[in-house]
Amino acid sequence: MGEADLIIRGAAVIDGTGRPGFRGDIAVQNGKILAVGDCTGLRAKEEIHAEGLTCAPGFIDAHAHSDTMFMKDSSGASKLYQGISTEISGNCGYSPFPMPEGDGDPRRFASYADFLRAFDDRGWAMAVNQAMLCGHGSLREAVVGESARPATTAEMERMQELLRRDLKAGALGMSLGLEYAPGCFAGQEELNALGAVVKEAGGLVTCHMRSEGLHIFEAIDELAQVGRVSGVSGVSGVSGVSGVHVHISHLKLDHYSVHGQAPKVWEHIEKLRQEGINITADVYPYTASATSLTIRCPRWSMDGGEEALLRFLAGPRRSEVVEGIRSHYFNAQRAETCLFSDGGGLWPEIVGKTLRFVAEDMLHTQDYAEAAAIVLERTKARAKGVFFVMSEKDMLFFLSKEVCIGSDGYALPDDPKKVGSLPHPRSYGSIAEFLRLAREKHICPLEEAVRRVTSKPADTFGLRDRGRIAPGMAADLTVFDPAAIAPRAAYLNPIQTAQGVQWVIVGGKIALREGRQTEARAGRFLMRA
């Protein structure tokens, strides 16, 4: 039969489709899967003896923010050690493209094509693949700026033009970040018009919704409307036309007053599906979120971005901003739910401390909203936090449903000195934690758990050559111990790689060998099929 580049022998093969596993071999040649089954008559340059282990397609992180992390560190260790071979990035309305004219940020690029060109020309590399979405917030900032106003007709047409260009270059679709500025300033008409462009290209619209708590049903309906009216003609507002595929990012209930309503939320999503709306979702398996502290400020105070917020805090409307923050942090119990993960390099002493501790022990006040305002001022609005705002019962309910699994995290190194902050452990553990929970909480059989992190996200995001073990598919493979895979990262000690994964193959190259990362940097940008 000739010689392959690599053969994995004797593994329990779980092919990503959800079908029962089987004992077999997998041969790899020229970055593709050559054969699956009995490869005893085939030789290889290298063989992996995987008896007692399971081989699955490389895991796909359905929601990541790794975007330009390779510029700082190419290892992607936080993801690779979980068996992840591909990440979906450009989420929550932010992507490295397009950039406002004259923007000097080296992490921003005029277009997706320019971003890809720079990756090649500048010799950058990464250990894990990425597939990119075009961020609506980035589009809006490039065309409208950070102002809290509707886009003009000319601006809407320009955003459509830029989006169409980047989709043509291979972006998977568009991401919305409707809880963040400037995306939060967009109305339904703008979202529908841009959704129509994505529909034309055959992509999808992902969404960090405008509310994930008190107004979650209205937020789901807003997204569903994009899927209801964005028809192939590119004209929004016409009901009855098959619309774009819409996708809820990190589905959760993040306000204590709505905990326990996960079944009602899922029932609402199912009802929309019955109406013909193509709506899907991803979930991460943690009860804490993580983002900028600015998320706790009233939306109007972000009219003009972080600089505008700081001006409001320094001016006569400071008390109004503080009162907006107080709706979240009105007592010690609520202040205890905020754990600072990053002081923006300006106040490192707050990292690893709760807002309650910073208020009471560092600022000597029990006015927790005022303390949060001081943190924003001292860190120039760069402070980030981990927010303990979800219930485990809701989380487990969503994980039991037909959802993809995403980390909402970053491809980070395994060296704390290189990270320089206290990130949410989800970057190091989301896929591993889901597989642990599937095993220990009996969420679903192993074959189904693997499907949810392989073929399901591949199908959802249009990656046709990933997510399954079959001849001709890309040779992204993970060899792991299903009884041992689990995260080691913890909230106060998050920079720890997961356990239980022994080998990871990315594009036919060995990226993880016997539980240790190699020098291979075979990751590349994947395009929409």
N, C-alpha and C positions, 0 to 999 in steps of 0.2 A: 504493500500500500504506500510505500514511500516514507518520508520523514516529516514530522510536524515540528513546530518550534517548541511546543510545550504540551504535555499530557498530564491531566489530573486523573489519578487512578484510584478506583475503589471507594469513591465518595458516595454518600447518600445524596442523590441529585434531586433537588427541588427546583423545578424548571421555571417557576415564577407565574405559572398559569393558575395555580390553585389545585392542580391535579395531585394525586398521591405521589410521594417520592419513590425513587427506585435506585438500586445500586448500579453504578456504571462509571464509565470513564468519559472524559471530555478532552478532545484534541483541539489545539489552537494553532493557527498558522496565519501569518501576515495580518495580525490584529483581529482576525475573525474566528468564530467557532467553526472548525473543520468537520468534526464528527462528534456524535454523542451516543453512548451505549457501550458496546464491547469493542475496545480498541487494542486488543491483544496483538493483532497483526501489524500494528503501527509503531514505529520507533519515533523518538523525539530527542531534540537537543537537550531538553531538561524534563524531568518527571517529578511530579509531586505525588507522594504516597499519602492519600487522604482517608485511609481506612479509619472508621470511627468518627469521622467529621462529615459535615454537610456542605455541599457546594450549591450555591444559589447564584442567580444573576447579581451583579454589583448593585448594591442598594442605592436608591435614588432619594435624595433629600428634597421633598416637594416644596419646601419654602426656606430659602436661605438668603443671606445678605453678604455673600462672600465677594461679589462684584470685583473690587480691586485689591482684595487682601493679598493676592500674589505679589503685589509690588513690594510689600513689606516682608513677606515670608512665603516661600513656595511650597512648604511642606504639607499644608492642609491637614496636619496630624490629628486635629480634633475630629475631623470627619473620617479620615482614612482608617483610623483604628476602630471605627464602628462598622467598617465594611462598606462605607459609602464610596461609590465611584463617580457619581454625578450629582450636582446640585442645581436646583432651579433658582437663579438669582435675579436681581433687578426688581425686587418686591416692594410692596407698601408705597408705591408711587415714586420710588427713587431708583434711578439707574445712572451710570456714569455718562450718559448721553441722553438727549442733546444738551449742550451747555449754553448759557447765555453768551451773547457776543461780547468779547473782551474779558471773559472770566479767565483768571490766571491759575485756577486750581489744577495742578498736574494730574488729579484723579478724574477730571472731567474732559469729555471729548465732544467734538462737534456732531458726530454721528456714530452709529453702531459700526459702520464700515471703517471709520477712522480709529475707533477703539480696537477693532480686530487687527487693523494694519499696524498700530502701535505695538500691540502684543507681539507680533512677529518681528517687526523691525528693531525693537529695543531688546530683544532677546529674553523677554520674560518667560517664565515657565510656571507650571502648577502641577501638583500631584493628582488632583481630582478634576474631572470634567466640570464645566459649567454650561448651562443653557440660559440665555438671558431674555428677560422681559424689558420692554420699554416703559419707564416710569412716567405716569401722568403728571406727577408733581414736577419732575424734571422738564417735561414738555411745557408745562404751564409757566414755570420759572423762566424758561428760555424765551417764551413768546410774550407772556403777560406780565411777568415779574412776580413779586410776592404780595401784590396788592389784593385786598379783600373786595373784589368787584367781579362782575360777570365779564367774560371775554367778549370782545366785539365780534362782529361777523368776520371781519378780516383776520382777526387773531384766531378765531375758530378754524378758519380755512387754513391758516398757516400751521396750526397744530396738527390738523389732519394731514397736511402735506408732509411734515416732518415724520409723523407716525407712519405714514404709508411708506416713506423712504426706508425707515429702519426695519419695518416688517419685511420689506423686500430684501433687505440685507440678511435676514435670517432670524430676527427676534421672534420669540414664540407668541407674543401678544403684548398686551398692555397691562400694567399693574396700577391699581388705584390705592391711594393712601388718604382716605377721606376723613381720618381723625387728625391728620397733620396739615400744617400749612406748607405749600399753598394749595394743596389738593382740596382742603376743606372749604375753599372759597368757590368751588365749582358747583354749578347747579345741574339739574337733571338733563336739560337740553344739551349742555356741553358733553356730559357723559354719554348720552345716546349718540351724539354725532361722532364721537371718537370710537365708540363701540361699533358703529357701522363700518368704519375703516378696518377694524380688526376682523369683523365678519367677512368682509371682502377678501381678506388675506387668508382666511381659514384658521385664524388663531383664537385665543381666548382672552377674556378680561378677568384678572384676579383682583381681589379687593380686600384690603384692610378697611373694614366697614366704618361708617361714620359713628356708629355706636356698637359696642359689644356688651352692653349692660342694660341700662334703663330703657333705651329706645331700640333694642335689637330687632324687634319685628319690623319697625319702620325702616331700619337700615337694610334689612334683607330685602324688603320690598323695593327700596331704591335701586339696589343692585339688580333685582329681578326685572325691573322695568327696562334696564339696559338690555337684558337678554330677551325682553318681550318685543321691543320695537326697533332694534338696530338691524334692519334687514339688509339683504345683499345689495340693494340699490344704492346704499350709502346715504339714504334719506331717513333721518330719525323721525320718530313721532308717528309712524304708520303702524298701527296695531294689526295683528293677524299675519305679519310677515315673520318667517322663521328668523330668529335673532341669534346673536352671538352666544357662544358658550361662556357662562359666567361662573366664577369660582370664588368661594369664600376662603380667605386666608385665615389661618389659625383660629378656627371656630372655637368660641368660648363664651362663658358668661362671667364678666369681670367686675360685677358689682354685687355686693353682699345681699342687696334687697331682691335680686332676681335669682339667687341660687336655688336650685331645685327645679328650674323650668326647662332643663335640657330636653326632656321628652316633648314639651310643647314646641320648642324651637325646631326640633327635628321633624315633628308633624307638619309644621309650617313649610319647611323645605320640601318635604314629600308632596305636599299639596301643590306647590309651585311646579314640581316635576310632572304631576298629573295634568297640569294645565299646558304642558308642552315646553316649559322652560328648561333648558339644559343647564342645570346648576349642580356644581360639585363643591367639595370642601376638603381642607386639610386641617389637621390637629396636631399639637405637640403635647407630649405626655407629662406635663408639669402643671402645678397649681399656682405658679407665679409667672407673671409676664415680665418683660424688661424693655425699657425704652428711655427716652429723654424725660427729665423732670418737667420739661415744658408742656408735656401732655396734660398736666394738672392745671394749666393756666387757661383762662377763658379764651375762646377762639379769636375774639376781636383783638385781643392783646398781641396776637401773632400777625396782625396786618402789617406786613413789612419784614417779617422774619424775626430772628433772634435779636437783631439790633433794635427793632421797634419795641420788642418786649422790654429790653433793658431801658429804653427811653421811658416807657410807661412806668416802670418801677422807680425811675429816678424823678418822675414828674408828679403832677397833681392827681393823676388817676391811679397812683400806687395802691391806695386803699381798695379800689375796685378790683384790681388784680388779686390782691391778698384775699378778698372776700370770695373770689372765684376759686382760689386754691382751698379756702376753708370748707367749701362744699365737699371736699375729699378728706381733708385732715382737720376735723373739728374736735377730736379728742385724742387722748393718749393711745387708745386701742387702734384707731385708724393710722396714727403716725407710726405705730410699730410695724405696719404692713409695708413700709417703704424702707428698703435696704439699699444704701448707696453703693453702686458698683464702680463708679468712675467720677472723679472730681475734675475732669477736664484738664488735668495736669496743673491746676491752679490751687486746689485744696485737697491734697492727697490724704489728709488726716480723716476725712469723712468716709473714705472707702472702707467698707465692711461694717459701717455703723448704720443704725436705723435713724430715721428722721426724729423719732422720739429721743434717742440718745443725743443726737446733735443739738436738738432744742434744749433739753433739760441739763445735760452735762457739759456741753460746749458753749452754748449761748445763754444758758441759765434763764430759760423762759419756758412757759407752758403754752405759749401761743405758737402752735405748730405750723399754722399757715404763714405766719410772719417768719418763722425759722426757715421754711421752704423758700420764701422770697429772698432771704439773705443768702441762702445757698446758691440760688440762681444768679444773684448779683456777684458774689465772690468768684463764681466759676464762669462768668460771662455766658450764662445760660447753657453751659456745656455739661452740666452734671447729669449723670444717668443713674437709673435705679432699677432694682428688681422689686416687683410689686406683688405681694401675696394677696391676690384678689379673687381667686377661683376656688371652687369646692372640688374635692376629689370625686365625689359622687357624679357631678356633672361631667367632669373630665373622662371618667371611666365609661360613662354612658356614650359620649361622643366617640370614644375610641372603639366602642363595640359596633359602630355603624360603618357604612360603606364610605370611608374617608381615606384619603392619602395621609401619610405621616411626614411632617416637616419639622425642622428644628427652630426656625425663625432665628437662626444663629449664624456663626461665622466660621470659616476655615482658618483655624488658629494654630499656632505652634504649640508644642508641649513644654516649652520653657517659660516659666512665669516671668522671667526678666524680659523676654521678648514681648509678652502680652501687655504688661504694664497696667493692668486693671484687674478687677474681680468680676469677670463676665458671668452671666447666667450659665449654669451647668448644662443647659440644653445644647450649647455648641459642641460639647464633648460627649453627650449622652442620649440624645433624643431617640435615635433609631434603636440603640441598644436597650434603652429603657422601655420602649414599646415592645420589643421582643421579650424582655423580662416580664413585663406585665401580662403579655399574651400567655406566657408560660405559667406564671404564678397565680394570676387572677382568672385564668381560663377564659380570656376574652375571645379567643378563636384558636383553631388548630395551627400548627406551625406552617403548613402549606399556605393557609389563608393569610397568616401574618406576613409571610414572605411575599405573597402576591401584592399586599397592600404597600410594600416598599420597593416593588420592582415593576411588574407589568401594569399595575393600576396607575401609578404616576406617569409611566411611559406613555400609556394610552391617553391619559388626561392632558398631557402637555405636548403630545404629537411627536414623541421620540420613537420612531418606528423600528429602529435597529437596536433598541435597548430593552431591558426588562424581562427578557426570556432567554432560556438556554435552548438553542436550536441551531443547526447548521446555517451559516450565513449571517448570523447575528454578530454584533460587535462583541469582542472577547473582553467584556467587563464581568468579572467573576469574584465572588467572595466565598472563602472556605472558612467555616466557623464551627464552634461547638455549641449546638442549640441549648444545651443544658447549662452552659457557663456564660453565654453572652449577657453582659450587664454593664451599666455605667459604674464608674468609680467616682465621678465628679460629684461634688456636694456644693451647696450654696456658699459656704465659707471657705471651701477648698475646691474650686471648680476646675483648676487646670490639671486634670488627671485624665488620661486617655482610657477608653473603655477596654474591657477584658473580653476574652472569648473568641476573638477573630484571629485566625492564624495566617491566612494568605489573602491578599487582594491583588487582582489582576486588572489593570487599566489599559485598554487598547492593546491587549496581548503582552504587556510588560508587567513584570512582578514589582508591585509597589510596596507590598508588605510581605515579608518572608519570615515564616515561623514566628509571627508576632512582633517582628521588628521592621521598621520602615527602611526601605532601600533608598538609593540615590535617584531612582527613576522619577522623572517628572513628565509623565505621559499624558497628563490632562490637556484637554483642548476645548475650544468652544463648539458646542453642538448646535446645529441649526434646525429650525422647524422643518419637518418633512413635507 
